[in-house]
Amino acid sequence: MRCSRFQHRPKRIARREERNAFAYIVMTLAWIAGMVGGAVVLGAFLHSSVHGELHVGALGSGAILGLMPACAGLVRFVRGHYHSALDEP
């Protein structure tokens, strides 16, 4: 038997359900927020190229929204959602 921190079956099943719910709900919302953030950053740069003034607030909020998928992926990694022991029966 493999030494794992998910040896207790009910804990492993609960963590697997958490992983699946996180992947379907939170990661979907994070990717949508990332796309919106990319559009805001693109809009800020287009506005800057046309009008010659850069909206730092729009650029900052777009950058923060654009980093949401990376932050959610880091949370998944820290919580152990990528661990191979979660796929055991």
Contact map, one row per residue, 1 for C-alpha under 8 A:
11100000000000000000000000000000000000000000000000000000000000000000000000000000000000000
11110000000000000000000000000000000000000000000000000000000000000000000000000000000000000
11111010000000000000000000000000000000000000000000000000000000000000000000000000000000000
01111110000000000000000000000000000000000000000000000000000000000000000000000000000010000
00111111000000000000000000000000000000000000000000000000000000000000000000000000000000000
00011111101100000000000000000000000000000000000000000000000000000000000000000000000011000
00111111101100000000000000000000000000000000000000000000000000000000000000000000000000000
00001111111100000000000000000000000000000000000000000000000000000000000000000000000000000
00000111111110000000000000000000000000000000000000000000000000000000000000000000000000000
00000001111111000000000000000000000000000000000000000000000000000000000000000000000000000
00000111111111100000000000000000000000000000000000000000000000000000000000000000000000000
00000111111111110000000000000000000000000000000000000000000000000000000000000000000001000
00000000111111111000000000000000000000000000000000000000000000000000000000000000000001000
00000000011111111100000000000000000000000000000000000000000000000000000000000000000000000
00000000001111111110000000000000000000000000000000000000000000000000000000000000100001000
00000000000111111111000000000000000000000000000000000000000000000000000000000000100001100
00000000000011111111100000000000000000000000000000000000000000000000000000000000000000000
00000000000001111111110000000000000000000000000000000000000000000000000000000000000000000
00000000000000111111111000000000000000000000000000000000000000000000000000010000100000000
00000000000000011111111100000000000000000000000000000000000000000000000000000000000000000
00000000000000001111111111000000000000000000000000000000000000000000000000000000000000000
00000000000000000111111111100000000000000000000000000000000000000000000000000000000000000
00000000000000000011111111110000000000000000000000000000000000000000000000000000000000000
00000000000000000001111111110000000000000000000000000000000000000000000000000000000000000
00000000000000000000111111111000000000000000000000000000000000000000000000000000000000000
00000000000000000000111111111100000000000000000000000000000000000000000100000000000000000
00000000000000000000011111111110000000000000000000000000000000000000100110000000000000000
00000000000000000000001111111111000000000000000000000000000000000000000000000000000000000
00000000000000000000000011111111100000000000000000000000000000000000000000000000000000000
00000000000000000000000001111111110000000000000000000000000000000001100100000000000000000
00000000000000000000000000111111111000000000000000000000000000000001100000000000000000000
00000000000000000000000000011111111100000000000000000000000000000000000000000000000000000
00000000000000000000000000001111111110000000000000000000000000001101100000000000000000000
00000000000000000000000000000111111111000000000000000000000000001111100000000000000000000
00000000000000000000000000000011111111100000000000000000000000000100000000000000000000000
00000000000000000000000000000001111111110000000000000000000001001100000000000000000000000
00000000000000000000000000000000111111111000000000000000000011111100000000000000000000000
00000000000000000000000000000000011111111100000000000000000001101100000000000000000000000
00000000000000000000000000000000001111111110000000000000000001000000000000000000000000000
00000000000000000000000000000000000111111111000000000000011011000000000000000000000000000
00000000000000000000000000000000000011111111100000000000011001100000000000000000000000000
00000000000000000000000000000000000001111111110000000000000000000000000000000000000000000
00000000000000000000000000000000000000111111111000000000000000000000000000000000000000000
00000000000000000000000000000000000000011111111100000110011000000000000000000000000000000
00000000000000000000000000000000000000001111111110000100000000000000000000000000000000000
00000000000000000000000000000000000000000111111111000000000000000000000000000000000000000
00000000000000000000000000000000000000000011111111111100000000000000000000000000000000000
00000000000000000000000000000000000000000001111111111110000000000000000000000000000000000
00000000000000000000000000000000000000000000111111111000000000000000000000000000000000000
00000000000000000000000000000000000000000000011111110000000000000000000000000000000000000
00000000000000000000000000000000000000000000001111111000000000000000000000000000000000000
00000000000000000000000000000000000000000000001111111100000000000000000000000000000000000
00000000000000000000000000000000000000000000001110111110000000000000000000000000000000000
00000000000000000000000000000000000000000001101100011111000000000000000000000000000000000
00000000000000000000000000000000000000000001000100001111111000000000000000000000000000000
00000000000000000000000000000000000000000000000000000111111100000000000000000000000000000
00000000000000000000000000000000000000000000000000000011111110000000000000000000000000000
00000000000000000000000000000000000000011001000000000011111111000000000000000000000000000
00000000000000000000000000000000000000011001000000000011111111100000000000000000000000000
00000000000000000000000000000000000000000000000000000001111111110000000000000000000000000
00000000000000000000000000000000000010010000000000000000111111111000000000000000000000000
00000000000000000000000000000000000111111000000000000000011111111100000000000000000000000
00000000000000000000000000000000000011001000000000000000001111111110000000000000000000000
00000000000000000000000000000000000010000000000000000000000111111111000000000000000000000
00000000000000000000000000000000110111000000000000000000000011111111000000000000000000000
00000000000000000000000000000000111111000000000000000000000001111111100000000000000000000
00000000000000000000000000000000010000000000000000000000000000111111111000000000000000000
00000000000000000000000000000110110000000000000000000000000000011111111100000000000000000
00000000000000000000000000100110110000000000000000000000000000000111111110000000000000000
00000000000000000000000000000000000000000000000000000000000000000011111111000000000000000
00000000000000000000000000000000000000000000000000000000000000000011111111100000000000000
00000000000000000000000001100100000000000000000000000000000000000001111111110000000000000
00000000000000000000000000100000000000000000000000000000000000000000111111111000000000000
00000000000000000000000000000000000000000000000000000000000000000000011111111100000000000
00000000000000000000000000000000000000000000000000000000000000000000001111111110000000000
00000000000000000010000000000000000000000000000000000000000000000000000111111111110000000
00000000000000000000000000000000000000000000000000000000000000000000000011111111110000000
00000000000000000000000000000000000000000000000000000000000000000000000001111111100000000
00000000000000000000000000000000000000000000000000000000000000000000000000111111100000000
00000000000000000000000000000000000000000000000000000000000000000000000000011111111000000
00000000000000110010000000000000000000000000000000000000000000000000000000011111111001000
00000000000000000000000000000000000000000000000000000000000000000000000000011001111101000
00000000000000000000000000000000000000000000000000000000000000000000000000000001111111000
00000000000000000000000000000000000000000000000000000000000000000000000000000000011111110
00010100000000000000000000000000000000000000000000000000000000000000000000000000001111110
00000100000110110000000000000000000000000000000000000000000000000000000000000000111111110
00000000000000010000000000000000000000000000000000000000000000000000000000000000000111111
00000000000000000000000000000000000000000000000000000000000000000000000000000000000111111
00000000000000000000000000000000000000000000000000000000000000000000000000000000000000111
